[in-house]
Amino acid sequence: MIGLTMLKKTGVRMCSNAANIAAMQKYLAEGIPAELPPPYKVRPEVDHVPARKQILTPSEKELALRNALRYFPAKWHAELAPEFAQELETYGRIYMMRFKPTQYEFKAYSSLDYPCKDKKAASILTMMHNNLDPAVAQFPDELITYGGNGATFQNWAQYRLAVKYLCEMESDQTLVMYSGHPHGLFPSHTDAPRLVITNGMVIPNYSKQDDYEKMNALGVSQYGQMTAGSFMYIGPQGIVHGTTITVLNAARKYLGAKNLQGVKFITSGLGGMSGAQAKASTIAGAAGIIAEVNPHAAKKRYDQGWCTHLTDNVDEALDLMEGAAAKGEGIAVGFVGNVVDLLERARDREVLVHLGSDQTSLHNPWAGGYYPAGQSFEESKKMMSAEPALFKEKVQESLRRHVAVVNDLCAKGMYFWDYGNAFLLESSRAGADVMDSSTHSGFKYPSYVEDIMGPMCFDYGFGPFRWVCTSCLESDLQLTDELALEVLEQQMSESPEEIKQQMQDNIVWIKGAMENRLVVGSQARILYADDLGRRRLAAAFNAAVRDGRLKAPVVLGRDHHDVSGTDSPFRETANIKDGSMFCADMAVQNFVGDSFRGATWISLHNGGGVGWGEVINGGFGMVLDGSAEADRNLQSMLHWDVNNGIARRAWARNEGAEFAARRAMAENSKLKITMPNHAADDIVKASIKAATA
């Protein structure tokens, strides 16, 4: 076993000390510095992004270099040009490493400490810096927050300009950002968003994977994932509640279990968002193993307390799972190795696995999102850059093995689901035995949204609402938990039978939130709330900011993976079966509608979760500063942000959404949703038969 005696857990860090805050205040607004910083030195204590494949032609490399140099005065070009050219040759990207500030620590500072003219801009900086905190970000020096390629910025010049603009911003200006590039501060008005972000918005015919690789290498577009490029990431906690709900409801629905005591669960991925699986396993009470090929990522999750055990021995991992299941204990074993090897060993030992999934970053299969079995981690990284065609061949070979062993285990009683990471999609492209023409999706296995989260949560308006206490005080987060419990218990007493289970799960969740040590980075909380719950929670928080019980503003947001925020046919909209699952009107309308209903910032992305060209998604941030304006905005914007999606799902004839839509209209007479009429099957079938006779 790695680590129970050898590895030291680091615990939760405290907020920055006075000297660090003073340094941040002094240097944050300098933008591009007056003097050239010293060259970058690689930091071995943090994980680094794998080298990307070389995709640019010689003339395109020249263009990439010109694009990078335009951020800097001409007097520096002779020194910077060869350095940036070498970065491009070594990494496949120009990150401008020497321009990463070294005078202050990267972490979420209290919004009260930022040297900003506008208080809302200060809260945005709290969120942005959390995305780049080494305890939070997957590859912090390369500005990758999670998912292997989920970028906050493309390069350090963009970061420097963005923070400068946010420090200078006044309340009648809006910062516009194109794929990490700060396009400029523009005059607007006090009710306009302070920040408008787009990521990866390209012409549809140019949205293939290699198009992304080329545009990103040129420095003109980026993959913002969902909450990386929108400054709304809160670490692996961001999907822990959803993962817990998924595992619980899978057991309820397919195992007939009321709880997960004795349930054995195997999955993979501990790097970014997927790190939530370990915590979800222990919270739900399952005996889980989470495979991770990157030793650095696995150790990070163990150090943070998300894995209870860590080992690189496959039999030891299985023994720990079997022993815990026999005792009814919830554990999370981090297995440092390939999930294919783990599953094949479980099959060979005839271990009964009850639940199985996968959270590798298969939206990014050729650049570090999935590592093939039969190759070491280091061998794979070298092959990825030096021999990309061979690496792709090995990945697809591994996917075929992966699906084969999943099929074998499912034949013995395992229930498997796709966690919306493009596992089934990429497996099908690899020729794996994963197709079934009799299902709606065409796959043997469901997406977790299609089967669980969609009909049980999204259709009823429940989704991953989140809030962040910008004071950085744990006491403020504790107070918001207490306020949330009051709101939830009151809402539970009024709830119809159709949503009693969701409400009860929420109450259990919030009661255990502090004990479960979910915070990594900012003082944040995730909760699967519906429209009414979100508005009541927000109103309670705003009142507490106003009367001083909360010491600084609260930022509201959500994962883009929500009721209305994402159009993704193999994930968020997988249970929409009227033929519109490939349409993106909902996410775009949400982005636009949030903008004029009071959002502090908004974002719209191509790609996220399942990959570039496979999804359109958007999100928001809203600063609660205790004002009457915030009270008005939260009611208007949060109501729209949920009910837009409910209306779309209801029109698709989803039963839960029709119920939620009628309930929402009864609660607000100004809301008028177009509801569907249902056609009888016999009439439809007979009419088509007659017309085609």
N, C-alpha and C positions, 0 to 999 in steps of 0.2 A: 504494500500500500504506500502511495505517495502521501506523505504529509501529515498525518494526524499528530505526529510528534515533531516532524521536521519543519512544517510550514507554520508561520506565525500569522494569525489573523490581525488585520490592521485596525479594525473598528471604524467608527464614524468620525470623520474629521470635524473640527470646530471651524467657526467662521474665521475669516482672515484677521490677523493682528493689525495693530495701528500702523506699523511701518510698511506692511504690505499694502494696506489701503492707501496710504500716502503716496507710495510709488505708483499705484494704479491711477490715482487722481492726477499725478504729475504727467504721466506719459500717455494716458489713454487717448487724448484728443490730438496727439501730434500728427496723426496721419502718416503720410510718407515722410520719414525722418529727414532732417536737414543734412545729416551726415550719414554716410554709408555704414551700416552695421557690419560687424565682423562676420566672416563665413560661418556657416552652420556646422555644428558637430553632432553626429548621430548620437541619440540618447538610447543606451541599451536598456534602460529601466522601463521604457514603454514599448508597446508593440508597434510594428511598422507595416504599412500597406505592402502587399506583394507588388513587384514590378509588373506594370501593364504591358501587354503585347505591343510590339512596334507596328503601328498601322499606317503611319504617315509616309508619304513619298518624300524625297528630298526637297522638292519645292514646297510641299505642305509643312515640312519641318521649319523651313525658312519663315513661312507665314506664322507658325506658332511662336517662333522667336520674336518676330516683329510685334505680334499681339501682346506678348509678355512685356517687352521693353517699353511699350507706350505708357505704362504706368509710371515711368521714372524719367528724370531729366537726362538729356542727351549726354551730359558730361560723365554719367556713370555707365553708358552703354558699352564702352570698350571693355570694362571690367566685368559687367554682368552678363554680356552676351555669351562668352565661352562657358561661364558657370551654368547659365540656364540651358544652354545647348547640351551640356553634360547631364543635367537633371533629366532632360527629355530623353536622352539616349539611355540613361540608367533606369529611370522609373517609368518611362512612357508618358510622363506628365511634367509640367513645370509648376512646382509648388512654391518656388521662391523662398526656400527654407531660411535663408539668412534674415528674412524680414519678419520672422516670428518674434514678437517682443519677448525679452528675457528679464525685464525689470520688475515684473509683477507676476504673481501666480495666476494661472487660469482656473477659475472656479466661479460659481455664482456669488457675487457680492450683494449685500443689501442694496436695494434700489435707493435707499437714503444716502448711500456713500458715493454714488456716481456723480461726476462733475457735469451734470446736464442742466440745460435751461428748462426743458420740459420734463415733468415728472413721469409721464407715460413713456417717454423715450428711455428713461432710467430703468423702468421695469422691463422693457424689451432687452436692454443690455444684461440684466440679471439672467434672463432666459437664454440669450445668445451664449454667454460665458459658460452656462451650465453644459451646453452642447459640446464645449471644447475642453471641459475638465478631464484630466487624465483618468480620474476614477470613473468617469462616465463614458467618454468617447472611446471608440474601438481603436482608432489610429489617430491620436490627437495631433501629432506633428504634421500629418498630411491632411488635417481638417476633415477627416472621415469620422462621423459620429457613430453610425451603426450600419449593419447590413453589408459590410464589405466595400460599398461604394456610395453610401448615403452621406453626401457632403453638405457641410454648413456653408463653406465657401470653396472655390476652386483653388485659390492661392492666398498668400498672406498679404499681398497688396490690397486685395478686396476686403479682407478683414480690417486692415488699418483704415481704409477710407470709410467703411461702413460705421465703425465706432466713432470716427471723427465727426461724421455727419450727424449721428445720433446725439453726440455731446453738444453740437451747435444748433440742433433743431429747435425751432420755436413752435408754438401750438397752432400756427396757421401754415405749417409746411408738412409735406409728405415726402418721405424717402422712397424712391422707386428702385427695385432691385431686379435685374435680369440674371437668373441662374448664378447667383452669388455676386454678380458685378453690381456695385452701387452706381446706378445710372445718374443719380443726382438728387438733390433736394429741390422740390418744386413747390411753388406757392399753392395753397389749397384753402382750407378753412377749418375752424376749430372742431366741426362735427365730422370732418373727413378722417379716414384712417391715417395714422401717423406713418404707416409702412405698408407698401403693397409689393408682394413677392410673387414672381413666377419662376418656375424651375423646369427646364427641359421642354419648353413649349415649342415644338417644331412642326413643320408641315407634315401631315400624316404619312405621306409616301416616303418620308425620310426618318422614320422612327424605328428602324431595325437596330439590332444590337450593335452591329459594326458602325452604323451611323452615329450612335452614341459615343462609341470608342473614339471615332475620328473627331467629332465636335468637341468632346471633352479634352482630347489631346491638343486641339487647336486653342483651347481656352475660351470657347464661345458658348458652351452649354454645360450643364451638370445634372447629375441624378440626385435630386434632393431627398430621395426616399419620401417619407411622409412628414415626419417631425424633425428631421435633421435640417433641411433647407428652409424650414418655416420657424425655427427657433422655439420648438414646443416639446422637445425631447425631455423626458424626466427619468432616463435610465431604464433598466429592465422592469421597474415597477410599472412602466407605461402599459404593459400588456399582462401583468401578473393577475389582475382581477379577471380579465377576459379568459386567460388560460385556465385559471382555477374554475371558473364557471363552465368552461368547455369540458374539462376533465370530469367535474361533478355530474354534469348533465349527460355525458357519454355513459358514465357508469349507471346513472338512473335509467336512461333510455334503453341501453343495450345489455346491461348486466342485471338489471332489476335490483340494483343496490341502493340503499338509502345513504350510505357513506362509503368511503374508499378504504376502510380497514381491510387488509388482506388482498387488496387489488395490486397487481403488478403492472407497471407502466414503463415502457421503453421508448425513448425518442432521442433526438440528437440536436446539438447546437447550444453552446454556452457563450457565444461571442458578443452579441449585442442584445437586441430585443429577446432573442431566443433564451437568454439567461433566465428569463422569467419562469421557464419550465421547472427549474429546480425548486424554486420557492413555492410554485403552485403545487408541486407534488407533496411537499411537506405540509402545506396549509390544508390541502384536501385530505391528507392522511394516507396517501398511496405510498407504496414501496417502489421508488422510481430509479431508473438509471438514465442519465443523459450523457450521450457520447459527444466528445469534442476532440478534434484532431490537433488543435492548437494548444500546446501546453501552457502558454502564457495566458490565454483566455480562460482555460479551465482553472488555473491557479488563482487568477483574479476573482473569479466567482467563489472559489473556496475561501479566499482571504476575506471577502466581503460577507461571508456567512450564508451565501445562497445555496451552496452544496454542503451537505453534512459530512460527506466522505469524498476522498479523492484517491483514485488508483489507476495504474496503467496495466493491471492484470485482469484480463477478461473474466477468468473464472472467479476471481475474488469479487468482482463487481456483481456477478450473478449470484454468488453465495450470499453476499450482503443483502441483495434484494429478496432472495428466498427466505433468509432468516428473519428479516423485518416483516415480511408479509405473514409469516407463520405466527408472529407475535402481535400482528395488527398495528405495527408501528409505521409512521410516516417518515421516510428518509429520502434523500436525494443524493445518489452516488454519481459523482462526476467521473466518467470513464475516459481517460486520456487515450484515445484510439479511434478507429473508424467504426461507424455504426454498422456497416455491413458485416464486419468481422464479429461484432457483438451479437447481431441478430442471427448470424449463421451458427455461432457457438450455442446460443439459446436453443435453436432448432436441433442441433446435434445432441445436446444434452436433454432434449425433450422437456424443456422448461415451458410450462403453461404461462404465456404472457397474455394478460387480459386486455390491455389497451396499448396501442402503438400509434406514433405519429412521426413527424419529421419537421424540424425548423432550421435546416441548413438554408443558406441564402441562395436558393436556386434561381432567383431572379437574375443572378450574376454568376452563371455557372462556369464561365471560362476565365474568370479573373479573381478567383479565391472564394467564391460562394459555396463551392462543393469540392471536396478533395477525394480523389479516387482511392478505392481500396487497392492494396497491393503496392502502394508507394508510400514512402515516409512523407511527413509534412514538409521537410526541407527539400526532398527530391521533387515533390509536386510544385513547390514554389519556383524552383529553378526551371522545370519543364514548362510551366505556365508562360514564362517570358521567352525562354530560348527556343522552345518547340511547341508553339501554341496548337498546331494541328494535331500533334501526338497527344497533348494534354486533353484536348477535346475528345479524342478517340478513347482515352483512358477513362474520362468522366462518364461517357456514354456506356462504356463497358461496365463500369461500376454501377450505374443506374439500373442496368438490366439485371445484374446480380442482386441489387437492393430490392427491386420489385419481386424477383423470384422468391427471395426468402420471406418477404412480407406475405406473398401469396401462400406460401407453405404454412406460416404461423397462423394466418387467418383461417386456413382450412382446419386448424387444430383448436380454433376458438377465440383468436384475437380479434378485437374490433379496431380497425385502422382508419384514420382520417388524414386528409391533406390539410396542413395548417396554413393554406393560402400562400405558400412560399414558392409556388410553381413546381412542386415536386411531381405531380401527375403530368403536368404539361410537358416538362422537360423529359420525363421518363417516356412519354409517348413519342416524343421526337427522337428519342434514342432507340426506339423499336422494342421497348420493354412490353411485357405481357400485362398491360394495364387497361386495355380498352374493353368496353361493354356497350354495344349499340342499343341495348334495351333501356339504358338509363338516360335521364334528361341531359346530363353532362357528357355522356359518351364514355365515362370512366367507370372502372370497377368500384372505386371507392369515392365517397363523397368529400367535398370540401366541408370543413367544419362550419362554415357559414351556411352552406346549403342545407346541412343536416341538423345543426344545433343552434348556432348563434343567430342565424337569420330568422327562423320561425319562432324561436323562444325569446329573443331579445330585440333585434332590430325592428321586426315587424310591429312590436308593441312600443317602440320608441326608446328602448333602453340601449345605451351605448357608453363608450369610454370617456366620460366627462372627467376633467382633471382641474386641479387648482394648485397654485404655487404661492407660498407665503414669501413675499419679496423682502421681508425683514431678515431672512435666513435664521430665524429663531425657532427652535424646536417647540418652545412654549406656544408660539403662534399656531403651529401645525396642530398641536394637541388641542387647542381651543377650537380650531375649525373641525376637528374630528368630533368634539363634543357637540358643537352646533349641528353638524351633519346628523349625528345620532338623534337629536331632538326632532329634526325635520323628518327623518326617515320613520321614526316611530309614530309621529303624527300622521304622516302619509299612509303608513301601513294600516292605521285604524280606519282610514277612509277608502282604502283600495278595493276594487272589485275582485272577485275570486280569480279572474283570468290572470292577474299579475301578483297574486299573493306570494307565490314561490320566489319571483324575482325580488320582491321587497324583503322577504325574509332572508334571502341570500345576502342582500345589501347590508342589512342590519348586522348579521354575523360578521361580514367583512369589516365593517367600520369599527365594530367593537374590538376586533383583533388586530387592527391596523398597526398600532404602536408596538404591540407585543411581537408582531411578525417581522419587525425591523426591515421595512420596505424601502427606506430612504437610501438612495445612492446619489450624492450630489445635492441638489436643491431640496428645500423643505416642501415636498410635493405630495399630493395624494391623488389616486385614481379611484373612480367609483362609477359603476354602471348605472347611471341615473336616466330617468325619462324626462320629458319636457317639463312637467310640473315640478319634479324633484330638482332639476337643474335651476329653475327660476327661484324656487324657495331657498335652496342652498345659497345661491348668489345673493339674494336679498339679505339673508342673515349675515353673510360675510361682509357685505357693503355696510350694513348697520354697525357691525363690530369695528370696522375701520373708522367709521364716522365718529363713534363714541370713544375711540382710543383703546378698546380692549385688544384689538390687533394693532401692532405697532407700525405697520407699513402697508401699502396696497397689496391686494391679492390679484394675481393673474389667473383668469379663467381660460381654459382651452379644451381641446379634446384631441384624441388621435383622429387622423383623417379617416381611419378605419371605423366608420360610425354609421348611424342610421342614414344620413344624407350626404356625407362628405365624399364618398368614393363610388365611382362606377368602375367595377372590375368583375368581368363575367365569370372568373374562376374563384372569386372570393366574396367580396362584399355584396355583389348583386347576383350571386350564384343561385339564390332561391327565387329570383324573378323569372317567371316562366312564360311571359307573354310575347317573347321574341325581342324584347328591348334590352336584354342583358348586355348587349354590345354598344348601347347608346350612352352618351356621356352628358346629356342635358342636365341631369340632377346635380352633379358635382359642380358644373360651371354655374348653374343658377344659384347654387348655395354660396359660392364665392362672391358673386355679384350681389346677391341679396344681403349677405352679412355686411357688405361694404357700406351700405346706406342705412343700416339699422343700428349702427353703433359700435362695430368692431374697432378695436385699437389697431390691429393689423390683420391682414388677410393674405392667403397664399393659394396658388393653384399650380399643380405639378403634373407632369407627364412621368409616369413610373412611380413605383412605391409598392413594396411587398412582393408583387408578382413580376415586376420587371418593366423596363423601358418599352413603350409602345403597347403595353398590355392593360393599362389602367390610367384613368384621369382622376385626380383627387385634390381636395382642397381643405383648408382649415382656417382657423382664426385664433387670435389672442384678444382678450378683453381685460383691461385694467379696471379693477374696482378700487376707487380712491375715496369712497365715502360720500361722494357727491350725489345731488339729486339727479344730475345728468346720467350718472352710472345706474341709478335706480331705473330711470326711464329706458336706457339702452338695453339693460339686461332683460327686461321684460319683452321688448320688441325682438331683439336679435336671437335670444335663446329659443323663443317660441318658433320663429321661422326656421332656425337651424335644424330643429328636429322634425317639425311638421312638414317641411318640404319633402323629406324622405318618406314619411308616413304616407303622404298623399300619393307619391309615386308607387309605393309598394301596394297601397290599397287599389290603385288603378290596375295593377297587375293581378288583381283578384286574390291577394294573399289574405287569408281569413283573419289573422291577428292584426294586420294593418287596417283592415276594414273596421274592426272593432275599435282600434286606437283612433282612427280618423273620426268616427262618430262621437267618440268620447271627447275628443279635442274640440269638435264643433259645438257640442253641448256646453262646454266650458267657456267658449269664446264666441259670441254671436257674430263677430266680424269675420270669422273664418268660414269660408265656403269652399269645400273640396268637391271636385267632380268625382262621383262615385260610380262604380261599374254596375251594369246589369249582367246577370249570369245567364248564359245560353245553355239550354238542356243538351246533353250529349247526343241524345237520339235525334233531335232536330238537326244538329250540325252534321252528324254522320250521314243521315238520310239525304240532306240537301246536297252535300258534296258528291255522294254516290249518284244521285239523280243527274246532277250537272255534268258529271264526267262519263255518264253511261253512253 
